[in-house]
Amino acid sequence: MTPAGPPADHPYMDLVLTQQEIDNAFKKDREISDQTAQVYDFSRTDRIAKDQLNTIHQLHENFARSMALSLSGYLRSYVVVNLISVEQLSFVEFAHSLPSPTSLIALAMKPYDGSAVLELNPSLVFPLLEMLLGGTLKGTAASLNREITEIEQSILDGLLRVILHDLEAAWATVAPMEFVIEGHETEPQLLQILAQNEAVVAISIEVRIGEMSGMMNIGIPSIVVKMLRQKFDQHRTVRKAQSTDDEHARVLRLIQAAAIHLDARLRGPTLDLRALLELRKGDVLAFDYPLERSVDLMINGKLKYAGGIVTKGAKRALEIHSVI
């Protein structure tokens, strides 16, 4: 037997939903949930916040620009450096993404506990070595795929000091940090400075010299970045406090109608009050003011410009020569 529904004249008859209306409501709820829900891995609590990741992206954009200038001067060749990506990976994922063999440098991050990794691809290392040894990049160095020797590593150390100097300068805007070389390795799987499941911030950078290009990768432990969260918050606050061009224009519109007082002065000898009171008709005051000396222009009582007296039509005027 089918249960009877409410009578047609029931006062709540208009509130009864059809099956289609019910399905549409559940469908809309699912769509809203899909848009707002985010997957969170509770086994990876060392992952850092997105705002910190954005700040790290900006830091390494600055690092890429400064490194391009430094390497151009060091190698005496035009160098282009581009930041490719900044992402969070587990250390094992980061290690598996690197070529083998390659040039790996373990870096202490003083005064903080933890070690970072700097990797230079063979496609970048051997052309750099060829340039440092006086080559022209026209050989087959870019196609070499072998471990670098101790002599080659000692040649690269000078270049690494240039790179690490720029990296320290970029991070100094957040926190003073010294990157110190702890060791070298050639096989990513043998680099045992972090646990395999520990999260790292992986920074990929492309270096181009002429027609040659190669990758440089940096891995920074996420746990160190989390330790610096307060520093990142302060850095972001300072950035927000810096006014934009639009704000400058808005303030200028507000104050451009303000009145200011201009006063051009000849700063000659001084006269005390007694001498001033003793002045009589016919007395002559010597200003002792050389013609070549500039005239001071005061704005609201403050010295701002220096200039000279000129003629403009039938009037005298002040021509500004310099800003004080």
C-alpha positions in Angstrom: 0.0 0.0 0.0 1.3 3.4 -0.9 1.2 5.9 2.0 -1.1 8.7 1.4 0.4 12.2 1.0 -0.9 15.4 2.6 -4.2 16.7 1.3 -4.1 19.1 -1.5 -5.3 22.0 0.7 -2.8 21.3 3.5 -1.0 24.5 4.6 2.5 23.0 4.1 1.7 21.5 0.7 3.9 24.1 -1.0 6.9 23.1 1.0 7.0 19.5 -0.2 10.1 19.0 -2.6 10.0 16.9 -5.6 12.8 14.2 -6.2 14.4 16.4 -8.9 14.6 19.4 -6.5 16.2 17.1 -3.8 18.8 15.8 -6.3 19.7 19.3 -7.4 20.2 20.4 -3.8 22.6 17.5 -3.1 24.4 18.2 -6.4 25.0 21.9 -5.5 26.3 20.9 -2.1 28.8 18.5 -3.7 29.9 21.2 -6.1 30.5 23.6 -3.2 32.4 21.0 -1.2 34.6 20.2 -4.2 35.5 23.8 -4.5 36.4 24.4 -0.9 37.8 21.1 0.4 41.5 20.6 0.3 43.4 17.4 0.7 45.7 17.4 3.8 48.3 14.7 4.3 48.6 14.2 8.1 51.8 12.2 7.6 53.5 15.3 6.1 53.1 17.9 8.9 56.4 19.5 7.9 54.9 21.1 4.8 55.0 24.9 4.9 52.2 27.4 4.2 51.5 28.8 0.7 52.4 32.4 1.8 55.9 31.3 2.8 56.3 29.5 -0.5 55.3 32.6 -2.3 57.9 34.6 -0.4 60.6 32.0 -1.2 59.6 32.3 -4.8 60.2 36.0 -4.7 63.5 35.6 -2.8 64.9 33.3 -5.5 63.7 35.5 -8.3 65.9 38.2 -6.8 68.7 35.6 -6.4 68.4 34.7 -10.1 68.8 38.3 -11.2 71.8 39.0 -8.9 73.4 35.7 -9.9 73.1 36.6 -13.6 75.0 39.8 -13.0 77.7 38.1 -10.8 78.3 35.2 -13.2 78.4 37.5 -16.2 81.3 39.4 -14.5 83.0 36.3 -13.2 82.9 34.4 -16.5 83.2 37.5 -18.7 80.3 36.3 -20.8 76.6 37.2 -21.0 74.7 34.9 -18.6 70.9 34.6 -18.3 69.4 33.0 -15.2 65.7 32.1 -14.9 63.7 30.8 -12.0 61.8 27.8 -13.3 59.8 26.5 -10.3 59.5 26.4 -6.5 57.7 23.5 -5.0 57.5 21.1 -2.0 58.7 17.5 -2.4 59.8 14.7 -0.2 63.6 14.4 -0.1 63.5 11.1 -1.9 61.4 12.7 -4.7 63.9 15.5 -4.9 66.8 13.1 -5.1 65.1 11.0 -7.8 64.5 14.0 -9.9 68.3 14.7 -10.2 70.5 13.2 -12.9 73.2 10.6 -12.0 76.1 11.3 -11.8 75.9 15.0 -11.0 77.6 17.6 -8.8 76.0 17.7 -5.4 77.1 20.1 -2.6 75.8 19.8 1.0 75.4 23.2 2.6 75.2 24.0 6.3 72.7 26.8 7.0 74.3 28.6 9.9 73.2 29.5 12.5 70.3 27.1 12.0 70.4 23.4 12.3 69.9 21.6 9.0 71.5 21.2 5.7 70.5 22.3 2.2 71.5 20.8 -1.2 72.9 22.6 -4.2 73.0 20.6 -7.4 74.6 21.5 -10.7 73.7 19.4 -13.7 76.5 17.9 -15.9 75.1 19.9 -18.8 76.0 23.0 -16.8 79.1 21.9 -14.9 81.3 20.9 -17.9 80.6 24.0 -20.0 81.4 26.1 -16.9 84.7 24.2 -16.4 85.5 24.7 -20.1 85.0 28.4 -19.8 86.9 28.7 -16.5 89.8 26.9 -18.3 89.7 29.3 -21.2 87.5 27.4 -23.6 84.9 28.8 -26.0 82.0 26.3 -25.5 82.5 25.0 -29.0 83.7 21.6 -27.9 81.8 18.6 -26.7 82.0 19.4 -23.0 78.2 19.8 -22.8 77.7 16.1 -23.8 80.0 14.7 -21.1 78.3 12.5 -18.5 80.8 11.5 -15.9 81.8 12.3 -12.3 83.9 15.4 -11.9 87.4 15.0 -10.5 88.8 16.6 -7.4 90.8 19.1 -9.5 87.7 20.1 -11.4 85.8 20.5 -8.1 88.5 22.8 -6.7 88.1 24.9 -9.9 84.4 25.1 -9.4 84.8 26.1 -5.7 85.5 29.7 -6.8 82.3 29.8 -8.8 80.4 28.3 -5.9 81.5 31.1 -3.6 80.0 33.6 -6.0 76.7 31.7 -6.2 76.5 31.3 -2.4 77.3 34.9 -1.8 74.3 35.9 -3.9 72.1 33.2 -2.2 73.0 34.6 1.2 72.2 38.2 0.1 68.8 37.0 -1.2 67.9 35.3 2.1 69.2 38.2 4.2 66.0 40.0 3.5 64.2 37.4 5.7 67.0 36.2 8.1 70.8 36.5 8.1 72.1 33.1 7.0 75.5 31.7 6.0 75.7 28.8 3.5 78.8 26.8 4.2 80.0 23.9 2.0 80.0 20.7 4.1 80.8 18.1 1.4 80.5 17.0 -2.2 78.8 14.0 -3.7 78.1 12.7 -7.2 75.2 10.2 -6.7 71.9 11.6 -5.4 71.0 8.3 -3.7 74.2 8.5 -1.6 73.5 11.9 -0.2 72.3 11.1 3.4 71.7 14.6 4.9 67.9 14.2 5.3 65.4 11.5 6.0 63.8 10.2 2.8 60.2 11.3 3.7 61.3 14.7 5.0 59.9 17.6 3.0 62.1 20.0 1.1 61.5 23.2 -0.8 62.8 22.4 -4.3 64.0 25.4 -6.3 64.8 24.8 -10.0 66.9 27.4 -11.9 68.0 27.5 -15.5 71.3 29.0 -16.4 72.0 30.0 -20.1 75.4 31.0 -21.5 75.2 31.6 -25.2 73.6 28.6 -26.8 74.4 26.4 -23.8 71.9 25.9 -21.0 71.8 23.7 -17.9 69.9 23.4 -14.6 70.8 24.2 -11.0 68.6 22.8 -8.2 68.4 23.8 -4.6 66.8 21.7 -1.9 66.0 23.5 1.5 64.5 21.5 4.4 61.0 22.6 5.1 61.5 22.3 8.8 64.1 25.1 8.6 61.7 27.3 6.7 59.0 26.6 9.4 61.5 27.7 12.1 61.7 31.0 10.3 57.9 31.6 10.0 58.0 34.7 12.2 60.8 36.1 10.0 58.7 35.5 6.9 55.7 37.2 8.5 57.8 40.3 9.3 59.1 40.3 5.7 55.6 40.1 4.3 54.5 43.0 6.6 57.3 45.2 5.4 56.5 44.5 1.8 52.8 45.5 2.4 54.0 48.7 4.1 55.8 49.8 1.0 53.6 52.1 -1.0 52.7 51.5 -4.6 52.8 53.9 -7.6 49.0 54.2 -7.3 49.3 55.2 -3.7 51.9 57.8 -4.6 49.6 59.2 -7.2 46.7 59.4 -4.8 48.7 61.2 -2.2 50.0 63.6 -4.8 46.4 64.4 -5.9 45.5 65.2 -2.3 48.3 67.6 -1.6 48.9 69.2 -5.0 46.5 72.1 -4.0 48.4 72.8 -0.8 50.0 76.3 -0.5 53.8 76.6 0.2 56.0 79.6 0.9 59.1 80.3 -1.3 61.8 82.5 0.0 65.1 83.3 -1.9 67.8 84.5 0.4 71.3 86.0 0.1 73.2 84.6 3.0 75.7 87.4 3.6 77.3 88.7 6.8 75.2 89.0 9.9 74.3 92.2 11.9 73.6 92.3 15.6 70.6 94.2 17.0 72.8 97.1 18.4 74.3 97.9 15.0 70.8 97.7 13.4 69.4 100.2 15.9 72.3 102.6 15.2 71.7 102.7 11.5 70.9 106.2 10.2 69.7 107.7 6.9 72.6 107.6 4.4 74.4 104.6 6.0 75.6 102.0 3.5 75.6 98.2 4.3 78.1 96.0 2.4 76.5 92.7 1.7 79.9 91.2 0.7 78.1 88.6 -1.4 80.1 87.4 -4.5 78.1 87.2 -7.8 79.2 83.6 -8.4 77.8 82.4 -5.1 74.4 80.6 -5.4 71.3 82.0 -3.9 69.4 79.8 -1.4 65.8 78.9 -2.0 63.8 78.2 1.1 60.5 76.2 1.0 58.4 76.7 4.1 61.5 77.8 6.0 63.7 74.8 5.0 66.6 75.0 2.6 65.8 72.9 -0.5 67.5 74.4 -3.7 70.4 76.5 -4.8 70.3 78.8 -7.8 71.1 82.1 -9.3 69.3 85.4 -10.1 68.2 85.8 -13.7 66.0 88.1 -15.7 62.7 86.9 -17.1 61.0 89.6 -19.1 60.7 92.7 -17.0 61.1 90.7 -13.7 63.8 89.0 -11.7 63.6 85.3 -11.2 65.5 82.4 -9.6 67.0 79.7 -11.8 67.5 76.4 -9.9 71.0 75.0 -10.3 71.0 72.1 -7.8 68.9 70.3 -5.2 70.1 70.4 -1.6 
